[in-house]
Amino acid sequence: SDACVVLQGPRPVHLLVTDLIFGRDLNGLELAEKARVRWPDLSIVLMSGFSEIAENRERAERLNAQIIAKPFSRAALAEVIVAGQPTGGEDVAKSAPLRAAG
């Protein structure tokens, strides 16, 4: 997937925002677990419907991932991103454009 290519690339990754369920070969939790190995300080936001979140909450907590239920506003997403960032995360959330990967 495109996300795996980016995560394996040379540029550091500071934030991963992914849906819990998005593909046949890999889901969001698996992607987050792989990313955590390469980037131990990575901030992770997992998004999905309520039932998927409830089913996967324990794994998400082991990753220290923030969870947000769909649908959500840009403001709610920004709050979750800030909550999951180390000191200075407010600057990342305010300066980073919120857009979906395509």
Backbone as XML, in Angstrom:
<?xml version="1.0"?>
<chain id="A" units="angstrom">
  <residue number="1" name="SER">
    <atom name="N" x="0.833" y="-1.190" z="0.000"/>
    <atom name="CA" x="0.000" y="0.000" z="0.000"/>
    <atom name="C" x="0.874" y="1.250" z="0.000"/>
  </residue>
  <residue number="2" name="ASP">
    <atom name="N" x="0.293" y="2.362" z="-0.371"/>
    <atom name="CA" x="1.025" y="3.631" z="-0.385"/>
    <atom name="C" x="1.549" y="3.988" z="0.997"/>
  </residue>
  <residue number="3" name="ALA">
    <atom name="N" x="0.749" y="3.702" z="2.015"/>
    <atom name="CA" x="1.159" y="4.028" z="3.384"/>
    <atom name="C" x="2.415" y="3.256" z="3.772"/>
  </residue>
  <residue number="4" name="CYS">
    <atom name="N" x="2.495" y="2.002" z="3.402"/>
    <atom name="CA" x="3.685" y="1.200" z="3.732"/>
    <atom name="C" x="4.925" y="1.752" z="3.041"/>
  </residue>
  <residue number="5" name="VAL">
    <atom name="N" x="4.779" y="2.207" z="1.821"/>
    <atom name="CA" x="5.910" y="2.796" z="1.088"/>
    <atom name="C" x="6.409" y="4.038" z="1.820"/>
  </residue>
  <residue number="6" name="VAL">
    <atom name="N" x="5.487" y="4.902" z="2.242"/>
    <atom name="CA" x="5.870" y="6.113" z="2.967"/>
    <atom name="C" x="6.536" y="5.755" z="4.285"/>
  </residue>
  <residue number="7" name="LEU">
    <atom name="N" x="5.971" y="4.805" z="5.006"/>
    <atom name="CA" x="6.512" y="4.425" z="6.315"/>
    <atom name="C" x="7.887" y="3.775" z="6.205"/>
  </residue>
  <residue number="8" name="GLN">
    <atom name="N" x="8.192" y="3.172" z="5.078"/>
    <atom name="CA" x="9.497" y="2.536" z="4.882"/>
    <atom name="C" x="10.509" y="3.483" z="4.263"/>
  </residue>
  <residue number="9" name="GLY">
    <atom name="N" x="10.073" y="4.665" z="3.889"/>
    <atom name="CA" x="10.949" y="5.630" z="3.238"/>
    <atom name="C" x="11.924" y="6.286" z="4.199"/>
  </residue>
  <residue number="10" name="PRO">
    <atom name="N" x="12.785" y="7.142" z="3.664"/>
    <atom name="CA" x="13.840" y="7.760" z="4.470"/>
    <atom name="C" x="13.379" y="8.930" z="5.332"/>
  </residue>
  <residue number="11" name="ARG">
    <atom name="N" x="12.238" y="9.525" z="5.011"/>
    <atom name="CA" x="11.778" y="10.699" z="5.764"/>
    <atom name="C" x="11.104" y="10.269" z="7.060"/>
  </residue>
  <residue number="12" name="PRO">
    <atom name="N" x="11.389" y="10.975" z="8.151"/>
    <atom name="CA" x="10.754" y="10.615" z="9.428"/>
    <atom name="C" x="9.247" y="10.847" z="9.382"/>
  </residue>
  <residue number="13" name="VAL">
    <atom name="N" x="8.522" y="10.001" z="10.081"/>
    <atom name="CA" x="7.073" y="10.099" z="10.166"/>
    <atom name="C" x="6.730" y="10.423" z="11.617"/>
  </residue>
  <residue number="14" name="HIS">
    <atom name="N" x="5.902" y="11.442" z="11.823"/>
    <atom name="CA" x="5.562" y="11.872" z="13.175"/>
    <atom name="C" x="4.118" y="11.584" z="13.543"/>
  </residue>
  <residue number="15" name="LEU">
    <atom name="N" x="3.258" y="11.416" z="12.536"/>
    <atom name="CA" x="1.831" y="11.230" z="12.787"/>
    <atom name="C" x="1.253" y="10.280" z="11.753"/>
  </residue>
  <residue number="16" name="LEU">
    <atom name="N" x="0.508" y="9.284" z="12.230"/>
    <atom name="CA" x="-0.213" y="8.363" z="11.361"/>
    <atom name="C" x="-1.693" y="8.466" z="11.705"/>
  </residue>
  <residue number="17" name="VAL">
    <atom name="N" x="-2.501" y="8.841" z="10.723"/>
    <atom name="CA" x="-3.956" y="8.872" z="10.875"/>
    <atom name="C" x="-4.487" y="7.848" z="9.893"/>
  </residue>
  <residue number="18" name="THR">
    <atom name="N" x="-5.163" y="6.821" z="10.414"/>
    <atom name="CA" x="-5.626" y="5.750" z="9.551"/>
    <atom name="C" x="-6.961" y="5.196" z="10.019"/>
  </residue>
  <residue number="19" name="ASP">
    <atom name="N" x="-7.712" y="4.681" z="9.082"/>
    <atom name="CA" x="-8.959" y="4.004" z="9.398"/>
    <atom name="C" x="-8.612" y="2.619" z="9.935"/>
  </residue>
  <residue number="20" name="LEU">
    <atom name="N" x="-9.439" y="2.100" z="10.825"/>
    <atom name="CA" x="-9.206" y="0.750" z="11.333"/>
    <atom name="C" x="-9.361" y="-0.289" z="10.227"/>
  </residue>
  <residue number="21" name="ILE">
    <atom name="N" x="-10.321" y="-0.078" z="9.344"/>
    <atom name="CA" x="-10.585" y="-1.045" z="8.282"/>
    <atom name="C" x="-10.487" y="-0.321" z="6.949"/>
  </residue>
  <residue number="22" name="PHE">
    <atom name="N" x="-9.521" y="-0.736" z="6.103"/>
    <atom name="CA" x="-9.405" y="-0.055" z="4.818"/>
    <atom name="C" x="-8.937" y="-0.940" z="3.684"/>
  </residue>
  <residue number="23" name="GLY">
    <atom name="N" x="-8.492" y="-2.133" z="3.926"/>
    <atom name="CA" x="-7.995" y="-2.948" z="2.820"/>
    <atom name="C" x="-8.100" y="-4.432" z="3.106"/>
  </residue>
  <residue number="24" name="ARG">
    <atom name="N" x="-7.870" y="-5.210" z="2.077"/>
    <atom name="CA" x="-7.943" y="-6.664" z="2.231"/>
    <atom name="C" x="-6.687" y="-7.231" z="2.868"/>
  </residue>
  <residue number="25" name="ASP">
    <atom name="N" x="-5.536" y="-6.709" z="2.470"/>
    <atom name="CA" x="-4.271" y="-7.286" z="2.907"/>
    <atom name="C" x="-3.784" y="-6.756" z="4.248"/>
  </residue>
  <residue number="26" name="LEU">
    <atom name="N" x="-4.247" y="-5.584" z="4.637"/>
    <atom name="CA" x="-3.733" y="-4.921" z="5.825"/>
    <atom name="C" x="-4.816" y="-4.014" z="6.387"/>
  </residue>
  <residue number="27" name="ASN">
    <atom name="N" x="-5.009" y="-4.038" z="7.714"/>
    <atom name="CA" x="-5.962" y="-3.092" z="8.299"/>
    <atom name="C" x="-5.205" y="-2.007" z="9.049"/>
  </residue>
  <residue number="28" name="GLY">
    <atom name="N" x="-5.919" y="-1.037" z="9.561"/>
    <atom name="CA" x="-5.285" y="0.108" z="10.206"/>
    <atom name="C" x="-4.452" y="-0.247" z="11.426"/>
  </residue>
  <residue number="29" name="LEU">
    <atom name="N" x="-4.932" y="-1.192" z="12.237"/>
    <atom name="CA" x="-4.155" y="-1.603" z="13.405"/>
    <atom name="C" x="-2.856" y="-2.288" z="12.990"/>
  </residue>
  <residue number="30" name="GLU">
    <atom name="N" x="-2.930" y="-3.128" z="11.981"/>
    <atom name="CA" x="-1.710" y="-3.792" z="11.501"/>
    <atom name="C" x="-0.722" y="-2.770" z="10.945"/>
  </residue>
  <residue number="31" name="LEU">
    <atom name="N" x="-1.234" y="-1.802" z="10.207"/>
    <atom name="CA" x="-0.378" y="-0.734" z="9.694"/>
    <atom name="C" x="0.260" y="0.035" z="10.847"/>
  </residue>
  <residue number="32" name="ALA">
    <atom name="N" x="-0.528" y="0.367" z="11.865"/>
    <atom name="CA" x="-0.015" y="1.096" z="13.027"/>
    <atom name="C" x="1.043" y="0.278" z="13.773"/>
  </residue>
  <residue number="33" name="GLU">
    <atom name="N" x="0.817" y="-1.013" z="13.908"/>
    <atom name="CA" x="1.793" y="-1.873" z="14.592"/>
    <atom name="C" x="3.109" y="-1.923" z="13.816"/>
  </residue>
  <residue number="34" name="LYS">
    <atom name="N" x="3.034" y="-2.028" z="12.508"/>
    <atom name="CA" x="4.245" y="-2.018" z="11.681"/>
    <atom name="C" x="4.959" y="-0.673" z="11.785"/>
  </residue>
  <residue number="35" name="ALA">
    <atom name="N" x="4.181" y="0.397" z="11.750"/>
    <atom name="CA" x="4.752" y="1.742" z="11.828"/>
    <atom name="C" x="5.435" y="1.958" z="13.177"/>
  </residue>
  <residue number="36" name="ARG">
    <atom name="N" x="4.844" y="1.462" z="14.250"/>
    <atom name="CA" x="5.387" y="1.636" z="15.592"/>
    <atom name="C" x="6.767" y="0.994" z="15.719"/>
  </residue>
  <residue number="37" name="VAL">
    <atom name="N" x="6.986" y="-0.120" z="15.025"/>
    <atom name="CA" x="8.299" y="-0.785" z="15.050"/>
    <atom name="C" x="9.363" y="0.140" z="14.473"/>
  </residue>
  <residue number="38" name="ARG">
    <atom name="N" x="9.050" y="0.769" z="13.365"/>
    <atom name="CA" x="10.018" y="1.654" z="12.690"/>
    <atom name="C" x="10.134" y="3.011" z="13.370"/>
  </residue>
  <residue number="39" name="TRP">
    <atom name="N" x="9.006" y="3.531" z="13.852"/>
    <atom name="CA" x="8.940" y="4.867" z="14.432"/>
    <atom name="C" x="8.349" y="4.763" z="15.841"/>
  </residue>
  <residue number="40" name="PRO">
    <atom name="N" x="9.138" y="4.423" z="16.852"/>
    <atom name="CA" x="8.627" y="4.187" z="18.204"/>
    <atom name="C" x="7.910" y="5.388" z="18.832"/>
  </residue>
  <residue number="41" name="ASP">
    <atom name="N" x="8.247" y="6.601" z="18.429"/>
    <atom name="CA" x="7.627" y="7.794" z="19.004"/>
    <atom name="C" x="6.478" y="8.324" z="18.156"/>
  </residue>
  <residue number="42" name="LEU">
    <atom name="N" x="6.064" y="7.565" z="17.169"/>
    <atom name="CA" x="4.999" y="7.965" z="16.251"/>
    <atom name="C" x="3.679" y="8.180" z="16.989"/>
  </residue>
  <residue number="43" name="SER">
    <atom name="N" x="3.019" y="9.281" z="16.713"/>
    <atom name="CA" x="1.663" y="9.512" z="17.213"/>
    <atom name="C" x="0.696" y="8.847" z="16.241"/>
  </residue>
  <residue number="44" name="ILE">
    <atom name="N" x="-0.274" y="8.124" z="16.789"/>
    <atom name="CA" x="-1.205" y="7.354" z="15.965"/>
    <atom name="C" x="-2.634" y="7.747" z="16.309"/>
  </residue>
  <residue number="45" name="VAL">
    <atom name="N" x="-3.423" y="8.017" z="15.271"/>
    <atom name="CA" x="-4.854" y="8.263" z="15.427"/>
    <atom name="C" x="-5.578" y="7.220" z="14.581"/>
  </residue>
  <residue number="46" name="LEU">
    <atom name="N" x="-6.437" y="6.451" z="15.232"/>
    <atom name="CA" x="-7.245" y="5.450" z="14.549"/>
    <atom name="C" x="-8.678" y="5.950" z="14.490"/>
  </residue>
  <residue number="47" name="MET">
    <atom name="N" x="-9.291" y="5.811" z="13.329"/>
    <atom name="CA" x="-10.674" y="6.258" z="13.177"/>
    <atom name="C" x="-11.514" y="5.135" z="12.604"/>
  </residue>
  <residue number="48" name="SER">
    <atom name="N" x="-12.772" y="5.091" z="13.026"/>
    <atom name="CA" x="-13.685" y="4.101" z="12.487"/>
    <atom name="C" x="-15.047" y="4.250" z="13.130"/>
  </residue>
  <residue number="49" name="GLY">
    <atom name="N" x="-15.942" y="3.348" z="12.764"/>
    <atom name="CA" x="-17.259" y="3.309" z="13.375"/>
    <atom name="C" x="-17.170" y="2.751" z="14.788"/>
  </residue>
  <residue number="50" name="PHE">
    <atom name="N" x="-18.192" y="2.967" z="15.573"/>
    <atom name="CA" x="-18.165" y="2.602" z="16.985"/>
    <atom name="C" x="-17.874" y="1.127" z="17.207"/>
  </residue>
  <residue number="51" name="SER">
    <atom name="N" x="-18.508" y="0.223" z="16.447"/>
    <atom name="CA" x="-18.325" y="-1.206" z="16.696"/>
    <atom name="C" x="-16.882" y="-1.649" z="16.466"/>
  </residue>
  <residue number="52" name="GLU">
    <atom name="N" x="-16.239" y="-1.114" z="15.427"/>
    <atom name="CA" x="-14.852" y="-1.478" z="15.170"/>
    <atom name="C" x="-13.931" y="-0.966" z="16.281"/>
  </residue>
  <residue number="53" name="ILE">
    <atom name="N" x="-14.230" y="0.220" z="16.793"/>
    <atom name="CA" x="-13.416" y="0.783" z="17.868"/>
    <atom name="C" x="-13.548" y="-0.083" z="19.117"/>
  </residue>
  <residue number="54" name="ALA">
    <atom name="N" x="-14.776" y="-0.449" z="19.464"/>
    <atom name="CA" x="-15.010" y="-1.268" z="20.656"/>
    <atom name="C" x="-14.279" y="-2.603" z="20.543"/>
  </residue>
  <residue number="55" name="GLU">
    <atom name="N" x="-14.307" y="-3.205" z="19.367"/>
    <atom name="CA" x="-13.669" y="-4.506" z="19.159"/>
    <atom name="C" x="-12.149" y="-4.427" z="19.225"/>
  </residue>
  <residue number="56" name="ASN">
    <atom name="N" x="-11.572" y="-3.290" z="18.907"/>
    <atom name="CA" x="-10.117" y="-3.165" z="18.789"/>
    <atom name="C" x="-9.485" y="-2.239" z="19.823"/>
  </residue>
  <residue number="57" name="ARG">
    <atom name="N" x="-10.247" y="-1.817" z="20.814"/>
    <atom name="CA" x="-9.759" y="-0.846" z="21.796"/>
    <atom name="C" x="-8.499" y="-1.323" z="22.516"/>
  </residue>
  <residue number="58" name="GLU">
    <atom name="N" x="-8.450" y="-2.577" z="22.928"/>
    <atom name="CA" x="-7.285" y="-3.080" z="23.680"/>
    <atom name="C" x="-6.005" y="-3.009" z="22.849"/>
  </residue>
  <residue number="59" name="ARG">
    <atom name="N" x="-6.065" y="-3.435" z="21.599"/>
    <atom name="CA" x="-4.879" y="-3.346" z="20.729"/>
    <atom name="C" x="-4.474" y="-1.901" z="20.512"/>
  </residue>
  <residue number="60" name="ALA">
    <atom name="N" x="-5.441" y="-1.028" z="20.326"/>
    <atom name="CA" x="-5.152" y="0.390" z="20.127"/>
    <atom name="C" x="-4.483" y="0.984" z="21.362"/>
  </residue>
  <residue number="61" name="GLU">
    <atom name="N" x="-4.954" y="0.612" z="22.533"/>
    <atom name="CA" x="-4.364" y="1.122" z="23.771"/>
    <atom name="C" x="-2.926" y="0.645" z="23.939"/>
  </residue>
  <residue number="62" name="ARG">
    <atom name="N" x="-2.636" y="-0.580" z="23.527"/>
    <atom name="CA" x="-1.249" y="-1.082" z="23.595"/>
    <atom name="C" x="-0.319" y="-0.253" z="22.716"/>
  </residue>
  <residue number="63" name="LEU">
    <atom name="N" x="-0.851" y="0.308" z="21.647"/>
    <atom name="CA" x="-0.073" y="1.169" z="20.747"/>
    <atom name="C" x="-0.040" y="2.611" z="21.232"/>
  </residue>
  <residue number="64" name="ASN">
    <atom name="N" x="-0.751" y="2.887" z="22.327"/>
    <atom name="CA" x="-0.894" y="4.252" z="22.826"/>
    <atom name="C" x="-1.496" y="5.155" z="21.744"/>
  </residue>
  <residue number="65" name="ALA">
    <atom name="N" x="-2.440" y="4.595" z="20.996"/>
    <atom name="CA" x="-3.076" y="5.311" z="19.891"/>
    <atom name="C" x="-4.288" y="6.085" z="20.382"/>
  </residue>
  <residue number="66" name="GLN">
    <atom name="N" x="-4.518" y="7.233" z="19.773"/>
    <atom name="CA" x="-5.733" y="8.003" z="20.000"/>
    <atom name="C" x="-6.816" y="7.403" z="19.096"/>
  </residue>
  <residue number="67" name="ILE">
    <atom name="N" x="-8.059" y="7.429" z="19.563"/>
    <atom name="CA" x="-9.158" y="6.847" z="18.803"/>
    <atom name="C" x="-10.228" y="7.912" z="18.595"/>
  </residue>
  <residue number="68" name="ILE">
    <atom name="N" x="-10.762" y="7.964" z="17.377"/>
    <atom name="CA" x="-11.853" y="8.891" z="17.082"/>
    <atom name="C" x="-12.917" y="8.148" z="16.272"/>
  </residue>
  <residue number="69" name="ALA">
    <atom name="N" x="-14.178" y="8.340" z="16.661"/>
    <atom name="CA" x="-15.289" y="7.677" z="15.982"/>
    <atom name="C" x="-15.803" y="8.556" z="14.845"/>
  </residue>
  <residue number="70" name="LYS">
    <atom name="N" x="-16.131" y="7.918" z="13.726"/>
    <atom name="CA" x="-16.711" y="8.632" z="12.591"/>
    <atom name="C" x="-18.215" y="8.760" z="12.789"/>
  </residue>
  <residue number="71" name="PRO">
    <atom name="N" x="-18.821" y="9.782" z="12.311"/>
    <atom name="CA" x="-18.228" y="10.941" z="11.651"/>
    <atom name="C" x="-17.646" y="11.903" z="12.688"/>
  </residue>
  <residue number="72" name="PHE">
    <atom name="N" x="-16.695" y="12.712" z="12.270"/>
    <atom name="CA" x="-16.085" y="13.695" z="13.161"/>
    <atom name="C" x="-15.787" y="14.958" z="12.374"/>
  </residue>
  <residue number="73" name="SER">
    <atom name="N" x="-15.641" y="16.049" z="13.107"/>
    <atom name="CA" x="-15.334" y="17.337" z="12.478"/>
    <atom name="C" x="-13.821" y="17.518" z="12.391"/>
  </residue>
  <residue number="74" name="ARG">
    <atom name="N" x="-13.393" y="18.466" z="11.605"/>
    <atom name="CA" x="-11.966" y="18.798" z="11.550"/>
    <atom name="C" x="-11.464" y="19.233" z="12.917"/>
  </residue>
  <residue number="75" name="ALA">
    <atom name="N" x="-12.289" y="19.982" z="13.638"/>
    <atom name="CA" x="-11.901" y="20.455" z="14.972"/>
    <atom name="C" x="-11.705" y="19.277" z="15.923"/>
  </residue>
  <residue number="76" name="ALA">
    <atom name="N" x="-12.598" y="18.292" z="15.859"/>
    <atom name="CA" x="-12.467" y="17.116" z="16.724"/>
    <atom name="C" x="-11.205" y="16.339" z="16.369"/>
  </residue>
  <residue number="77" name="LEU">
    <atom name="N" x="-10.912" y="16.195" z="15.086"/>
    <atom name="CA" x="-9.693" y="15.512" z="14.669"/>
    <atom name="C" x="-8.465" y="16.270" z="15.150"/>
  </residue>
  <residue number="78" name="ALA">
    <atom name="N" x="-8.476" y="17.577" z="15.026"/>
    <atom name="CA" x="-7.341" y="18.382" z="15.495"/>
    <atom name="C" x="-7.127" y="18.201" z="16.991"/>
  </residue>
  <residue number="79" name="GLU">
    <atom name="N" x="-8.208" y="18.148" z="17.770"/>
    <atom name="CA" x="-8.088" y="17.936" z="19.215"/>
    <atom name="C" x="-7.450" y="16.591" z="19.529"/>
  </residue>
  <residue number="80" name="VAL">
    <atom name="N" x="-7.852" y="15.557" z="18.803"/>
    <atom name="CA" x="-7.295" y="14.225" z="19.030"/>
    <atom name="C" x="-5.816" y="14.197" z="18.648"/>
  </residue>
  <residue number="81" name="ILE">
    <atom name="N" x="-5.464" y="14.856" z="17.561"/>
    <atom name="CA" x="-4.064" y="14.909" z="17.133"/>
    <atom name="C" x="-3.224" y="15.613" z="18.193"/>
  </residue>
  <residue number="82" name="VAL">
    <atom name="N" x="-3.693" y="16.742" z="18.692"/>
    <atom name="CA" x="-2.958" y="17.484" z="19.720"/>
    <atom name="C" x="-2.807" y="16.636" z="20.972"/>
  </residue>
  <residue number="83" name="ALA">
    <atom name="N" x="-3.858" y="15.932" z="21.362"/>
    <atom name="CA" x="-3.817" y="15.105" z="22.573"/>
    <atom name="C" x="-2.775" y="13.994" z="22.459"/>
  </residue>
  <residue number="84" name="GLY">
    <atom name="N" x="-2.514" y="13.520" z="21.255"/>
    <atom name="CA" x="-1.568" y="12.431" z="21.066"/>
    <atom name="C" x="-0.150" y="12.859" z="20.763"/>
  </residue>
  <residue number="85" name="GLN">
    <atom name="N" x="0.098" y="14.148" z="20.677"/>
    <atom name="CA" x="1.429" y="14.646" z="20.327"/>
    <atom name="C" x="2.263" y="14.891" z="21.579"/>
  </residue>
  <residue number="86" name="PRO">
    <atom name="N" x="3.568" y="14.706" z="21.470"/>
    <atom name="CA" x="4.437" y="15.136" z="22.564"/>
    <atom name="C" x="4.417" y="16.660" z="22.653"/>
  </residue>
  <residue number="87" name="THR">
    <atom name="N" x="5.083" y="17.225" z="23.609"/>
    <atom name="CA" x="5.130" y="18.681" z="23.781"/>
    <atom name="C" x="5.431" y="19.350" z="22.451"/>
  </residue>
  <residue number="88" name="GLY">
    <atom name="N" x="4.664" y="20.365" z="22.150"/>
    <atom name="CA" x="4.842" y="21.067" z="20.882"/>
    <atom name="C" x="3.898" y="20.568" z="19.810"/>
  </residue>
  <residue number="89" name="GLY">
    <atom name="N" x="3.083" y="19.573" z="20.106"/>
    <atom name="CA" x="2.164" y="19.016" z="19.129"/>
    <atom name="C" x="1.140" y="19.994" z="18.612"/>
  </residue>
  <residue number="90" name="GLU">
    <atom name="N" x="0.832" y="21.014" z="19.421"/>
    <atom name="CA" x="-0.132" y="22.012" z="18.980"/>
    <atom name="C" x="0.324" y="22.642" z="17.673"/>
  </residue>
  <residue number="91" name="ASP">
    <atom name="N" x="1.626" y="22.893" z="17.546"/>
    <atom name="CA" x="2.151" y="23.492" z="16.320"/>
    <atom name="C" x="1.960" y="22.558" z="15.130"/>
  </residue>
  <residue number="92" name="VAL">
    <atom name="N" x="2.154" y="21.253" z="15.348"/>
    <atom name="CA" x="1.979" y="20.277" z="14.270"/>
    <atom name="C" x="0.530" y="20.272" z="13.819"/>
  </residue>
  <residue number="93" name="ALA">
    <atom name="N" x="-0.394" y="20.219" z="14.761"/>
    <atom name="CA" x="-1.810" y="20.143" z="14.408"/>
    <atom name="C" x="-2.293" y="21.409" z="13.716"/>
  </residue>
  <residue number="94" name="LYS">
    <atom name="N" x="-1.790" y="22.552" z="14.126"/>
    <atom name="CA" x="-2.235" y="23.810" z="13.526"/>
    <atom name="C" x="-1.638" y="24.042" z="12.145"/>
  </residue>
  <residue number="95" name="SER">
    <atom name="N" x="-0.433" y="23.556" z="11.925"/>
    <atom name="CA" x="0.228" y="23.841" z="10.655"/>
    <atom name="C" x="-0.006" y="22.772" z="9.598"/>
  </residue>
  <residue number="96" name="ALA">
    <atom name="N" x="-0.338" y="21.550" z="10.013"/>
    <atom name="CA" x="-0.501" y="20.470" z="9.050"/>
    <atom name="C" x="-1.891" y="20.543" z="8.416"/>
  </residue>
  <residue number="97" name="PRO">
    <atom name="N" x="-1.949" y="20.483" z="7.087"/>
    <atom name="CA" x="-3.267" y="20.478" z="6.447"/>
    <atom name="C" x="-3.982" y="19.161" z="6.733"/>
  </residue>
  <residue number="98" name="LEU">
    <atom name="N" x="-5.276" y="19.222" z="6.928"/>
    <atom name="CA" x="-6.061" y="18.021" z="7.146"/>
    <atom name="C" x="-6.626" y="17.576" z="5.804"/>
  </residue>
  <residue number="99" name="ARG">
    <atom name="N" x="-6.073" y="16.520" z="5.280"/>
    <atom name="CA" x="-6.539" y="16.036" z="3.987"/>
    <atom name="C" x="-6.405" y="14.520" z="3.962"/>
  </residue>
  <residue number="100" name="ALA">
    <atom name="N" x="-7.209" y="13.892" z="3.167"/>
    <atom name="CA" x="-7.176" y="12.443" z="3.029"/>
    <atom name="C" x="-6.108" y="12.055" z="2.025"/>
  </residue>
  <residue number="101" name="ALA">
    <atom name="N" x="-5.425" y="10.950" z="2.313"/>
    <atom name="CA" x="-4.448" y="10.430" z="1.352"/>
    <atom name="C" x="-5.213" y="9.817" z="0.195"/>
  </residue>
  <residue number="102" name="GLY">
    <atom name="N" x="-4.688" y="9.943" z="-0.982"/>
    <atom name="CA" x="-5.422" y="9.439" z="-2.127"/>
    <atom name="C" x="-4.722" y="8.454" z="-2.897"/>
  </residue>
</chain>
